[in-house]
Amino acid sequence: MAVRANLVRIGNSRGIRIPKSIIDECQLGDTVELSVVSGSLVVRSASAPREGWDAVFKQMSGAHDDALLDPETPTEFDEAEWEWPED
């Protein structure tokens, strides 16, 4: 479905009014991500930071693919006996 929209002045920028039907169809929230792909403006719902990480971590754990990549390297601090100071 193609819809024409006019660019409107918003200070030094320009804006586009997106019809409600398109917002609903694309499931756009209050925040969107904008990008340019091959000269076209792409507007998509903004994803939350680290969205989906929990599922990936569970999958990695199930596959035993969650081990440390670097070996542990103890320091002198790790080898010495120490106690927490008392207040």
N, C-alpha and C positions, 0 to 999 in steps of 0.2 A: 504494500500500500504506500504510494508516494503522496506526500503532503507538502505543499509549498508553505514556507514561513519567511517572514521578513526579519532582517537583522535590525535590532533596535539599539539605540545609543544608551549605554549605561556608563556614565562618566567618560573615561578615555577608551573604554572597551565597547564591545558590541555583544548583544545577547540574542538568543533565539527562544521564543515561546514554544514549548513543546505541548501539543494537544494532550489532554488527559487520556484519550483512548490509546495513544502511543506509549505514554508513561505506564499505563496499566498493562498493556500487551508486553512491554519489555521488562516489567516488574522493576522499574527504577525507584530507588529510595531518594532520600534527601541529598545524598552525596553520590556523585558519578565520577567515573574516570574518563578522561578525554585523550584520544590519541589520533595521530594522522597515519593512515595506511594507504599507500599509493595515491596520495593527493586527496583522499577522502577523510572527512571527519568521522571518527567512530566514538559513540557515546555508549558506555556500558555501566552497569551497577558497580559501585565501588566494593571491592572485597575487603573483608576485615583483615588486619594484619595477622599473620600466622594462622589464617583460616584453614582448617583441615589437617593441621599438624597432629592433633590427638590421634586421628585415625591412622595416619602414617606411622606414628610412634608405636601404636599397638600392633600394626602389621609388621614392623621391623622386629619388635620383641618376639612375636610369634614365630618369625623366621630365624630367630637368634642372630639377627643382623644389627644388634645394638651395642656391640663391644667397642671399647675405646680403640681409636685408630693408632694412637701413639702409646708406646709402652710407658709404664709408670717409671719415673726417674726420681728416686728419693734424694733429698738434699740433706745437708748436715743437720738442719732443723728437725727433719723427720727421724734421724738416727739418735739424737740427744734425748735424754730424759728431761722432762720439764713438767711443771705444774702451773695451773692457773693461779695468778696472784689473788690473795684474799683481800677483800675490801676493808 
